[in-house]
Amino acid sequence: MRHVLSILDFSRKDAEAILRRARQMKVEKHRSKLLEGRTVVLIFEKASTRTRISFEVGIRQLGGQSLLMTPAESQLGRNEPLKDTARVLSRYADALVVRTFGQNVLETLVEYGSIPVINALTDMYHPCQVMSDMLTMYERTPDFEQLKVAWIGDGNNMAHSFINAAARFPFTLALACPKGYQPDPAILAKAVEQGAKIELSDDPKKAASGAHYLNTDVWASMGQEEEQKLREAAFEGYQVDGALMALAAPDCKFLHCLPAHRGEEVSEEVFEGPASVVFDQAENRLHMQKAIMEWVFA
């Protein structure tokens, strides 16, 4: 049985094959009956637009059905033990797509359940999003060997998943994160052990210099709203603006997982400018979710 808790659940060969397959699915406007007669339960403890809709549409385009389960509409909000939920849902459904807080939630669902679990976001990782970002880059620069990808901002779940991606694809990842907001050292060390080419600093200009893609995310994610003012101060100088883009490679593209806070982590000029490919990136969620589900059910 295959689970997707992080990008490291894919071998390098599998990660490359999923990327190619997602691209093929996009070109072909792929539909199939892979999930015919199957039901995928979406357990969403966090709000969502792109993740939820891309999974629901993707499931339908593969011939399956989806059911949304939130704490307000289920026993999740009444403290039923998660291990009980895992065992019950395994008898009803064929897979779980889970958007939650702790990575331990996914691990418990895997331990006590008997159906595939796909990580649709935790505070630790966001694998489906970053695989979609890899697809967005692959469409433009399929040879990753000479590619420099910059991450500017918080060492969060997105940064962690880019670190994992660097252990599966041969690009160079340059991270610029303020002190106190840098990625988990254990995640970084594991990726480097597996061959990832990673540069870590607290200097956005250094990370952006010569980069082919500039990535960022909101400074305060869901659940961190109380830290907004503190983070605004810590991330001063980390906005992706025209000056930072000017340091990058001539045809550098801007990526953002959305939603974006214009005027904070990215300027309006960059977000709406010709270098921005954020809506291609958002579309690619659909094609990548389908390729990942096909890998899970293969």
C-alpha atoms as one frame of an Amber mdcrd trajectory, in Angstrom:
protein
   0.000   0.000   0.000   1.295   3.451  -0.915   0.975   6.575   1.251   2.117
  10.127   0.518   3.095  11.798   3.786   6.025  13.673   2.262   7.901  13.871
  -1.045  10.432  11.428   0.401   7.782   8.705   0.071   8.611   8.801  -3.649
  11.833   7.288  -4.895  13.788   9.495  -7.297  12.573   7.326 -10.158   8.957
   7.581  -8.985   9.158  11.357  -8.446  10.441  11.884 -11.985   7.804   9.537
 -13.426   4.999  11.344 -11.552   6.245  14.659 -12.911   6.231  13.370 -16.490
   2.841  11.760 -16.006   1.280  14.933 -14.621   2.564  16.842 -17.640   1.115
  14.209 -19.976  -2.232  14.319 -18.162  -2.352  18.084 -18.558  -1.596  17.978
 -22.283  -4.127  15.197 -22.883  -6.812  16.667 -20.581  -6.751  13.216 -19.046
  -9.883  11.403 -17.880 -10.084   7.773 -16.782 -12.073   5.216 -14.807  -9.207
   4.481 -12.408 -11.317   5.376  -9.359 -14.642   4.089 -10.692 -16.594   2.614
  -7.788 -14.149   4.121  -5.287 -14.716   6.816  -2.669 -12.026   9.139  -1.340
 -12.712  10.909   1.958 -11.271  14.403   2.325 -10.550  15.130   5.994 -10.033
  18.895   6.126  -9.318  20.475   9.506  -7.958  23.597   7.776  -9.722  25.873
   5.298  -8.881  25.356   1.643  -9.623  26.548  -1.878  -7.066  25.108  -4.328
  -6.295  21.901  -2.443  -9.903  20.919  -1.884 -11.223  21.816  -5.330  -8.279
  20.320  -7.231  -8.624  17.046  -5.335 -12.412  16.891  -5.701 -12.292  17.666
  -9.424  -9.334  15.315  -9.912 -11.151  12.456  -8.185 -14.166  12.976 -10.446
 -11.981  13.138 -13.558 -10.555   9.751 -12.531 -14.081   8.343 -12.205 -14.360
   8.361  -8.413 -16.418  10.053  -5.729 -15.313  12.264  -2.858 -16.781  13.082
   0.543 -15.708  16.072   2.638 -15.286  15.568   6.372 -14.657  18.531   8.693
 -14.543  18.769  12.508 -17.823  20.703  12.556 -19.655  17.938  10.691 -18.171
  14.844  12.307 -16.873  13.308  15.503 -13.465  14.878  14.798 -14.750  17.939
  16.611 -15.915  15.888  19.595 -12.595  14.288  20.435 -13.282  10.770  19.218
  -9.887   8.998  19.257  -8.233   9.375  15.866  -7.289   5.705  15.816 -11.007
   4.857  15.987 -11.751   7.213  13.090  -8.967   5.577  11.071 -10.385   2.088
  11.550 -13.965   3.112  10.803 -13.157   5.085   7.651 -11.002   2.241   6.369
 -14.157   0.121   6.250 -16.107   2.742   4.301 -13.685   4.409   1.904 -10.768
   3.635  -0.407  -8.363   6.461   0.529  -8.006   9.501   2.774  -6.802  12.944
   1.699  -5.962  14.859   4.870  -5.379  18.582   5.509  -4.554  19.082   9.162
  -2.114  20.549  11.677   0.229  17.915  13.064   2.130  15.388  10.943   1.364
  12.914  13.736  -2.292  12.918  12.638  -1.301  11.368   9.310   1.011   8.898
  11.002  -1.816   7.745  13.290  -4.194   7.336  10.347  -1.574   5.210   8.580
  -0.828   3.136  11.691  -4.424   2.298  12.533  -6.061   2.495   9.108  -5.844
   0.105   6.194  -6.253   2.457   3.209  -3.871   4.952   1.528  -3.346   8.355
   3.168  -2.332  11.448   1.153  -0.989  14.578   2.828  -2.975  17.588   1.619
  -1.039  19.851   4.045   0.299  19.690   7.570   2.334  22.183   9.549   5.388
  20.095   8.629   4.946  19.363   4.903   2.926  20.328   1.819   4.075  17.680
  -0.695   1.299  17.913  -3.287   1.777  21.675  -3.584   5.538  21.470  -4.086
   5.219  18.608  -6.572   2.838  20.908  -8.484   5.463  23.643  -8.290   8.019
  21.212  -9.709   5.601  20.585 -12.597   5.339  24.343 -13.203   9.127  24.553
 -13.442   9.404  21.352 -15.493   7.114  22.817 -18.171   9.552  25.696 -18.688
  12.946  24.222 -17.773  12.818  20.412 -17.953  16.556  20.081 -17.294  16.890
  20.660 -13.555  20.649  20.076 -13.408  21.637  23.739 -13.872  18.580  25.178
 -12.147  18.725  27.430  -9.085  15.499  27.726  -7.120  15.280  30.343  -4.353
  13.007  30.224  -1.334  12.564  33.610   0.362  10.807  33.732   3.740   9.609
  31.383   6.435  11.247  27.977   6.924   7.773  26.457   7.003   6.008  23.408
   5.545   6.589  24.720   2.019  10.301  25.215   2.679  10.483  21.711   4.166
   8.844  20.230   1.064  11.189  22.125  -1.245  14.065  20.717   0.810  12.650
  17.220   0.272  12.171  17.941  -3.435  15.859  18.838  -3.674  16.601  15.313
  -2.490  14.604  13.896  -5.398  15.377  16.330  -8.242  18.844  17.661  -9.201
  18.286  21.426  -8.791  20.090  23.740  -6.374  17.887  25.158  -3.613  18.861
  28.466  -2.008  16.883  29.311   1.126  16.856  32.731   2.777  15.045  32.645
   6.116  15.343  35.047   9.070  17.056  33.780  12.195  14.476  32.085  14.361
  12.399  31.140  11.306  14.755  28.735   9.588  13.734  25.213   8.538  13.977
  22.157  10.781  17.683  21.160  10.910  16.798  17.452  10.920  14.795  17.757
   7.681  17.649  19.716   6.127  20.280  17.226   7.238  18.322  14.235   5.937
  17.908  15.830   2.501  21.604  16.683   2.279  22.479  13.093   3.230  20.371
  11.990   0.267  22.241  14.247  -2.141  20.292  17.516  -2.050  22.193  20.642
  -3.113  21.057  23.248  -0.593  22.327  26.674   0.457  20.874  28.227   3.635
  21.343  31.831   4.749  19.417  34.782   6.155  20.214  36.934   3.101  17.428
  37.246   0.484  19.772  38.949  -1.985  22.221  36.063  -1.830  19.472  33.494
  -2.380  17.912  35.464  -5.233  21.185  36.104  -7.046  21.128  34.226 -10.364
  18.001  32.243  -9.422  15.758  30.909 -12.165  12.705  30.746  -9.876  11.846
  32.823  -6.800   9.386  31.305  -4.345   7.757  32.730  -1.259   4.751  32.253
   1.028   2.755  34.321   3.505   4.635  35.418   6.585   1.910  34.237   8.979
   0.145  31.022   7.968  -3.124  29.613   9.274  -2.878  29.270  13.033  -0.186
  31.964  13.295  -2.415  35.035  13.043  -1.500  36.169  16.569   2.135  36.381
  15.441   1.379  38.712  12.516   3.019  41.881  13.899   5.998  39.977  15.275
   6.523  38.263  11.931   6.168  41.486   9.965   9.113  42.854  11.925  11.167
  39.658  11.570  10.567  39.454   7.797  11.355  43.074   7.002  13.526  43.033
   3.882  12.199  39.645   2.731   9.564  40.944   0.309   9.936  39.661  -3.240
   9.862  42.958  -5.129  11.278  44.345  -8.350  14.669  44.994  -6.768  15.005
  41.386  -5.621  13.801  40.022  -8.954  16.436  42.167 -10.690  19.147  40.136
  -8.942  17.807  36.866 -10.363  18.457  35.312 -13.779  17.105  37.353 -16.725
  14.051  35.156 -17.329  13.374  34.347 -13.660   9.793  33.371 -12.802   7.902
  34.090  -9.594   6.037  31.338  -7.735   3.610  31.520  -4.803   1.368  28.749
  -3.444  -1.456  31.278  -2.746  -3.291  32.951  -1.220  -0.859  35.892  -1.380
  -0.711  38.998   0.778   0.279  41.675  -1.710   2.436  44.313  -0.102   3.819
  41.857   2.442   5.775  38.878   1.106   5.373  40.010  -2.521   4.851  43.361
  -4.187   1.869  44.035  -6.437   4.347  44.776  -9.224   5.849  41.277  -9.101
   2.630  39.375  -8.404   0.815  40.917 -11.381   3.909  41.230 -13.556   5.089
  39.168 -16.532   7.414  37.031 -14.391   4.520  35.712 -12.302   3.301  32.202
 -13.126   1.198  31.745  -9.996  -2.015  30.876 -11.820  -0.322  28.268 -14.017
   1.060  26.946 -10.752  -2.432  26.855  -9.218  -3.847  25.034 -12.263  -1.114
  22.438 -11.989  -2.468  21.348  -8.624  -5.244  19.525 -10.514  -2.920  17.648
 -12.855  -0.435  16.748 -10.126  -3.145  15.505  -7.738  -4.344  13.157 -10.481
  -0.830  11.859 -11.154  -0.235  11.299  -7.442  -3.548   9.461  -7.010  -2.737
   7.300 -10.032   0.621   6.421  -8.381  -1.135   5.618  -5.098  -3.662   3.303
  -6.747  -1.307   1.754  -9.302
